[in-house]
Amino acid sequence: MNTQAHTTARSVLAWSGAWHTTERILPEEVPVALVYDGTTQAVMMATPSDLPDFLLGFALTEGLIDTPDELTGTEIVAQPRGIEVRAWLAPGAASRLTARRRLSAGPVGCGLCGVDSIEAALRPLPPAPKDSGPWLAPDAVAQAMAAVTAAQPLHTQTRATHAAGLWLPGTGLVAVREDVGRHNALDKLAGAVVPGDASPSAGILVLTSRLSVDLVQKAAMIGARVLIGASAPTALAVSEAEAAGITLIARVRGASFEVYSHPQAFTEEALA
């Protein structure tokens, strides 16, 4: 069942030796609350498609039900900022649910652990600091991504981890942290740099992953002004970056990249 469009078209500013515009199709990402017998079990940032399958599959994989027929009814309810997917359980499954209350947003990769409401998933973000760092030249993006890419010993060994790093103009790479979870890597980096002298607002926050909304939220909470990712952003990530005043850069491939929000982080000469 489709509850809304799954993609959004965006015109973005791209750099590949010169500035030009291009159109990109971004996947939608919305908070989806999974509700069983009136109790929210999880809120996931998800593509709003095949939601009955999601509701049933979550119940099976999390042990809320043993067989599909223990799910006795479903309902999909659009909310102002997300979607509630509701189910009712057979008596035996309902008793197990009561004994096993789960209030989390899913396994590694979700980035919203402990969230049990749509409003909590889309919390207000502080605005990015103004005039707290130098403007960037386009080659700073490639330098920052290359520095983080080269500083991933765990990924080199396993090819199974993500990295988050902070790169400062004139200084270079300040710190890198790795983890199997994208959001975990960024949390580790925040814990490493926020107590120190290197402010995230003064440089580039670099992620080796796609850019989902939880990563934009975390970047905003530590005062980042520029966030770059190796892969593409979701439509909601771009919207939240725009609202927070964060320059969001994605699809970094060597010297090429695309700017999805607030291109004013770059020099006037670069944007001329």
C-alpha angles and dihedrals in degrees: 000000000000116000098179142346113305098209141041127205116226133182108223137186112244134193122208104146088312136032119264138150127247137172122244132188111224127196117242119244121192136166109262116193115205107210124187120186090344094308122112108229098177144351114216130185098231147156105265097237134103090013097162088056089049091051093049096041093050091051091051098044093045093049096244089129134018099208134020093247090067086074100081101180143358137203133183115210122185113220127195092261105018147350132278115209108196131195137177122216134216113253096262093050091045091059091051090050091055090053094047109046110181119196106174139100099237142272132319111322102035097092095203104086113164094020114129104169137055092234091054090051090058101041121170112269128218114245118257114261115264124233093353098130143026122277114258133242114220093248090062089074094057091044093051095047092045091051093052093043090055094049101064110104094164092051090047089057099041111017085216108098141080127223137211122195142174118224123186125200110247092013107054127208113006102178142346129196129188134205141153087248122066093216092044091057091052092047090052091050091050090053090051101048108027095070091049137068097269110092118206088219091065098061148008126306106214126200125182092209141067115288115248126174095261090061092051089050092051092046091052092050092060094045101255116169099185125039122180130185134189093227137037129297128232120245091249092051089055093048092050092047090052091050093048095046094244121149103231117200123181145164091050109185113167107298093348125090143145129236114217101176141015102005089182088096086083127079120272088239091056092051096044 
